[in-house]
Amino acid sequence: MAQKNLKRSRASVKKKPRSSAAAPKRRDAEPNLSAIGRELRGIANRLKLGESCLIVINMALDGQNVEQDEEISTALRYILNRQVFEPIRDLENVAAKCDGEPPSDRNEAETGGEV
């Protein structure tokens, strides 16, 4: 008898279908410019960590004085400048347009002598 009641109570519980009109999730909500600026600055900060690692690797290679290390060091400087430094600067500048915080403190002159 208890088994029948258990089955009956399970059968009577209906799951409500998920409707598309449900309250929007946080990610679905339309972001404002300030939130976009914070997100861009977060991305720039993560890139800065990678940039720091590449700088340390480059310094280690420069200190070893091995013939091939000079070529690797030159390649690393190029990557640091074109693929890391400049995108970080650009992200910070776009973030400044979104959130009103100061723009990047990296200026054009710092990228000129690399490579």
Beta strands, then each sheet from edge to edge (+ up, - down):
end
